[in-house]
Amino acid sequence: MRIGACVGMNPDAIRILKKLGFDYVETHLWEPYGAVTSGDQAKIDAYLAVLDETGLKCEVSAYAFPGQYNPAGEQTRDDLERAREEFYDVISRTRFMGNEILVIGGGGARNYPTDRGYDVKNVYEQLAVICAEVISPVAAEFGLVAALEGLQKPESPTLNLTEQSVEVARASGKDNIKVMVDYFHVAVEGEDMTKFAEFGDFIVHTHIANPSGRVMPAQGDGADYPAFFTNLARAGYNSRLSLEARVQGEFEPTMREALAEMRRQVQAAGL
């Protein structure tokens, strides 16, 4: 399994990841998109230069779920076209990142008022439509695979479990709509990880953090990493793992320990 980290566009952090032996970097798209729209070409150039210098690639990026929930019950053609244009603008302007996987996170149509009696079944149907008619065609145009991210309930009222993300991906009917699994959210939601084996055809990316404090993993920190990796192995997943967590302490020693612990865990799981 290849291990990377979410560190934004910070050249110094990327150099340290290379020094420590990380395999790739992951960057959330709102940072480079902000640099594009603000005309901060120097920031973009510095980012591309450090990737070239280190030989690391931005293999994964993340962005928000497009569109808005429509309380009328369905996405109109105007809704979909507006969402597609906005989503296309972000993705097209950030293709210099070179990523292969596009994580689809919080916000947008997946968030809806939970105190107004809206039909949850309809919410999920709308998400599948947006995946099929907004995310999938834009991702396909740029050779991307989209991965729906499950989030804890305080961050989103939908897609809290891997099986819910798989349900939407399957309902979209699109081969480039898949899911990602984040150990932090899985642990917080108390998800049954043995179900991962049922979703092997859909899992294309993973994130990890210690659920206690959402910090970088460390040896003996009390998290049940073995269960996570064992069940990923049973699902046949052995691709990428991105560390997405708060850095507790100095960056370099914290990341060194996190990488070492993840290497130990994946090796023990046979990944």
LUMFI-505345 format. One record per residue (C-alpha): residue in three letters; x, y, z; residue number from 1. Coordinates in Angstrom, 1 decimal, decimal comma. Layout:
BEGIN
ALA:X:Y:Z:NUM
...
//
This chain:
BEGIN
MET:0,0:0,0:0,0:1
ARG:1,3:3,5:-0,9:2
ILE:1,1:6,1:1,8:3
GLY:0,7:9,8:1,3:4
ALA:-0,4:12,9:3,3:5
CYS:-2,6:15,9:2,9:6
VAL:-0,3:18,9:3,4:7
GLY:-1,7:21,5:1,0:8
MET:0,7:23,5:-1,2:9
ASN:3,4:24,1:1,4:10
PRO:6,8:23,5:-0,3:11
ASP:8,7:22,9:2,9:12
ALA:6,2:20,3:4,1:13
ILE:6,4:18,5:0,8:14
ARG:10,2:18,4:1,0:15
ILE:9,9:16,8:4,4:16
LEU:7,5:14,2:3,1:17
LYS:9,9:13,3:0,4:18
LYS:12,8:13,0:2,9:19
LEU:10,7:10,7:5,2:20
GLY:9,7:8,4:2,4:21
PHE:6,1:9,2:1,7:22
ASP:4,9:8,1:-1,7:23
TYR:2,7:10,9:-2,9:24
VAL:0,8:14,1:-1,7:25
GLU:-2,9:15,0:-1,5:26
THR:-4,2:18,5:-1,8:27
HIS:-7,6:19,9:-1,3:28
LEU:-8,7:21,8:-4,5:29
TRP:-10,0:25,0:-2,8:30
GLU:-6,4:26,0:-2,1:31
PRO:-5,0:25,8:-5,7:32
TYR:-8,4:27,1:-7,0:33
GLY:-8,1:30,1:-4,7:34
ALA:-4,6:30,7:-6,0:35
VAL:-5,8:30,5:-9,6:36
THR:-8,8:32,9:-9,1:37
SER:-6,7:35,3:-7,0:38
GLY:-3,9:35,3:-9,7:39
ASP:-1,3:34,0:-7,2:40
GLN:0,8:32,4:-9,9:41
ALA:3,9:32,5:-7,7:42
LYS:2,2:30,1:-5,3:43
ILE:1,3:27,7:-8,1:44
ASP:4,7:27,9:-9,6:45
ALA:6,3:27,2:-6,2:46
TYR:4,1:24,2:-5,7:47
LEU:4,8:22,7:-9,2:48
ALA:8,5:23,4:-8,7:49
VAL:8,7:21,4:-5,4:50
LEU:6,7:18,5:-6,9:51
ASP:9,2:18,4:-9,8:52
GLU:12,2:18,8:-7,4:53
THR:11,0:16,0:-5,1:54
GLY:9,5:13,7:-7,7:55
LEU:6,3:13,4:-5,6:56
LYS:3,0:13,7:-7,4:57
CYS:-0,3:15,0:-6,3:58
GLU:-2,2:11,8:-7,0:59
VAL:-5,4:12,7:-5,1:60
SER:-7,3:15,9:-4,5:61
ALA:-10,6:16,7:-2,8:62
TYR:-13,4:19,1:-3,3:63
ALA:-16,9:19,8:-2,0:64
PHE:-20,1:18,0:-3,2:65
PRO:-21,5:20,2:-6,0:66
GLY:-25,0:21,6:-6,3:67
GLN:-27,6:22,4:-3,7:68
TYR:-30,3:20,3:-2,1:69
ASN:-33,7:21,1:-3,8:70
PRO:-36,5:20,9:-1,2:71
ALA:-39,0:20,7:-4,1:72
GLY:-38,0:17,1:-4,4:73
GLU:-35,8:16,8:-7,5:74
GLN:-33,0:18,6:-9,3:75
THR:-34,3:20,7:-12,1:76
ARG:-32,4:21,0:-15,4:77
ASP:-31,4:24,5:-14,4:78
ASP:-30,1:23,2:-11,1:79
LEU:-28,0:20,6:-12,8:80
GLU:-26,6:22,9:-15,4:81
ARG:-25,6:25,5:-12,9:82
ALA:-23,9:22,9:-10,7:83
ARG:-22,1:21,4:-13,7:84
GLU:-20,8:24,8:-14,8:85
GLU:-19,5:25,6:-11,4:86
PHE:-18,0:22,2:-10,9:87
TYR:-16,4:22,2:-14,3:88
ASP:-14,8:25,6:-13,6:89
VAL:-13,1:24,4:-10,5:90
ILE:-11,9:21,1:-12,0:91
SER:-10,7:22,6:-15,2:92
ARG:-8,7:25,4:-13,5:93
THR:-6,9:22,9:-11,2:94
ARG:-5,9:20,2:-13,7:95
PHE:-2,3:21,3:-13,2:96
MET:-2,5:19,3:-10,0:97
GLY:-2,3:16,1:-12,1:98
ASN:-4,4:14,1:-9,6:99
GLU:-6,1:10,8:-10,6:100
ILE:-8,6:10,5:-7,8:101
LEU:-11,0:13,3:-6,9:102
VAL:-12,5:12,9:-3,4:103
ILE:-16,0:14,4:-3,1:104
GLY:-16,4:15,7:0,4:105
GLY:-18,9:17,7:2,4:106
GLY:-21,2:20,6:1,5:107
GLY:-23,4:21,1:-1,5:108
ALA:-26,4:19,0:-2,2:109
ARG:-25,5:16,4:0,5:110
ASN:-26,4:18,9:3,2:111
TYR:-30,1:19,6:3,9:112
PRO:-32,2:20,9:6,8:113
THR:-32,9:18,0:9,0:114
ASP:-35,6:19,7:11,0:115
ARG:-38,2:20,2:8,2:116
GLY:-39,4:16,7:7,6:117
TYR:-37,7:16,2:4,2:118
ASP:-37,8:12,7:2,8:119
VAL:-34,3:11,2:3,3:120
LYS:-34,9:8,7:0,5:121
ASN:-35,4:11,6:-1,9:122
VAL:-32,2:13,2:-0,7:123
TYR:-30,2:10,2:-1,6:124
GLU:-32,0:10,0:-5,0:125
GLN:-30,9:13,6:-5,7:126
LEU:-27,3:12,8:-4,7:127
ALA:-27,3:9,9:-7,2:128
VAL:-28,6:12,2:-10,0:129
ILE:-25,9:14,8:-9,2:130
CYS:-23,3:12,1:-9,3:131
ALA:-24,6:10,9:-12,7:132
GLU:-25,2:14,2:-14,4:133
VAL:-22,7:16,6:-12,8:134
ILE:-19,8:14,8:-11,2:135
SER:-19,4:11,9:-13,5:136
PRO:-19,3:13,7:-16,9:137
VAL:-16,9:16,4:-15,6:138
ALA:-14,6:13,8:-14,0:139
ALA:-14,7:11,7:-17,2:140
GLU:-13,7:14,6:-19,3:141
PHE:-10,5:15,0:-17,3:142
GLY:-9,8:11,3:-16,7:143
LEU:-10,7:11,3:-13,0:144
VAL:-12,3:8,8:-10,8:145
ALA:-14,6:10,4:-8,2:146
ALA:-14,7:9,0:-4,7:147
LEU:-17,6:9,8:-2,4:148
GLU:-16,4:10,5:1,2:149
GLY:-18,3:9,3:4,2:150
LEU:-18,4:11,9:6,9:151
GLN:-19,4:11,9:10,6:152
LYS:-22,9:13,2:11,3:153
PRO:-21,7:16,6:12,8:154
GLU:-20,2:17,3:9,4:155
SER:-23,0:16,1:7,1:156
PRO:-26,5:14,5:7,5:157
THR:-25,9:12,2:4,6:158
LEU:-23,3:9,5:3,5:159
ASN:-22,2:8,8:7,1:160
LEU:-21,5:5,1:6,4:161
THR:-19,6:3,4:3,6:162
GLU:-22,6:1,4:2,6:163
GLN:-24,6:4,7:2,1:164
SER:-21,9:6,0:-0,2:165
VAL:-21,8:2,8:-2,1:166
GLU:-25,6:2,9:-2,4:167
VAL:-25,4:6,3:-4,1:168
ALA:-22,4:5,3:-6,3:169
ARG:-24,3:2,2:-7,5:170
ALA:-27,5:4,2:-8,1:171
SER:-25,6:6,7:-10,3:172
GLY:-24,9:3,9:-12,8:173
LYS:-21,5:5,5:-13,6:174
ASP:-18,3:3,5:-13,5:175
ASN:-16,2:6,5:-12,4:176
ILE:-18,3:7,1:-9,3:177
LYS:-16,7:5,2:-6,4:178
VAL:-16,2:5,7:-2,7:179
MET:-13,4:6,4:-0,2:180
VAL:-13,1:5,2:3,4:181
ASP:-11,8:7,4:6,1:182
TYR:-10,9:5,6:9,3:183
PHE:-11,6:8,7:11,5:184
HIS:-15,3:8,9:10,3:185
VAL:-15,7:5,1:10,3:186
ALA:-14,6:5,0:14,0:187
VAL:-16,6:8,0:15,1:188
GLU:-19,7:6,5:13,5:189
GLY:-19,1:3,1:15,0:190
GLU:-19,3:1,5:11,5:191
ASP:-19,1:-2,2:11,1:192
MET:-15,8:-2,6:9,2:193
THR:-16,5:-6,2:8,4:194
LYS:-18,9:-4,9:5,7:195
PHE:-15,9:-3,5:3,7:196
ALA:-15,6:-7,0:2,1:197
GLU:-18,9:-6,3:0,4:198
PHE:-17,7:-3,1:-1,2:199
GLY:-14,4:-4,2:-2,8:200
ASP:-15,5:-3,0:-6,3:201
PHE:-16,2:0,5:-5,0:202
ILE:-13,4:1,4:-2,6:203
VAL:-10,7:3,4:-4,4:204
HIS:-9,1:5,5:-1,7:205
THR:-8,6:5,8:2,1:206
HIS:-7,9:8,4:4,7:207
ILE:-6,7:7,9:8,3:208
ALA:-6,4:9,8:11,6:209
ASN:-6,5:8,8:15,2:210
PRO:-10,2:9,2:16,2:211
SER:-9,1:10,6:19,6:212
GLY:-8,4:14,2:18,7:213
ARG:-8,2:13,6:15,0:214
VAL:-4,4:13,7:15,2:215
MET:-1,7:11,8:13,3:216
PRO:-1,4:8,1:14,1:217
ALA:1,3:7,0:16,5:218
GLN:2,4:3,7:18,0:219
GLY:0,3:2,7:21,0:220
ASP:-2,2:5,6:20,6:221
GLY:-5,2:3,3:21,3:222
ALA:-6,8:3,3:17,9:223
ASP:-7,9:0,0:16,3:224
TYR:-5,8:0,3:13,2:225
PRO:-5,5:-3,5:12,8:226
ALA:-9,3:-3,9:12,3:227
PHE:-9,3:-1,2:9,7:228
PHE:-6,4:-2,6:7,6:229
THR:-7,5:-6,2:8,1:230
ASN:-11,0:-5,4:6,7:231
LEU:-9,5:-3,4:3,8:232
ALA:-7,4:-6,4:3,0:233
ARG:-10,5:-8,6:3,0:234
ALA:-12,1:-6,2:0,6:235
GLY:-9,2:-6,6:-1,8:236
TYR:-8,1:-3,0:-1,3:237
ASN:-4,4:-2,3:-1,5:238
SER:-3,9:1,1:-3,2:239
ARG:-3,4:4,4:-1,4:240
LEU:-3,7:5,6:2,2:241
SER:-3,6:9,4:2,9:242
LEU:-2,8:10,7:6,4:243
GLU:-5,4:13,5:6,9:244
ALA:-5,1:14,7:10,5:245
ARG:-3,9:17,5:12,8:246
VAL:-0,2:17,4:13,4:247
GLN:0,4:17,2:17,2:248
GLY:3,8:18,7:17,8:249
GLU:6,6:19,4:15,4:250
PHE:5,9:18,4:11,9:251
GLU:8,9:16,3:10,9:252
PRO:9,0:13,9:14,0:253
THR:5,3:13,6:14,1:254
MET:5,1:12,6:10,4:255
ARG:8,0:10,3:10,8:256
GLU:6,3:8,4:13,6:257
ALA:2,9:8,4:11,7:258
LEU:4,5:6,9:8,6:259
ALA:6,4:4,3:10,6:260
GLU:3,2:3,2:12,4:261
MET:1,2:3,0:9,2:262
ARG:4,0:1,0:7,6:263
ARG:3,9:-1,4:10,5:264
GLN:0,1:-1,7:10,3:265
VAL:-0,2:-2,3:6,6:266
GLN:2,6:-4,9:6,7:267
ALA:0,9:-6,7:9,5:268
ALA:-2,3:-6,8:7,5:269
GLY:-0,4:-8,1:4,4:270
LEU:-1,0:-5,0:2,4:271
//
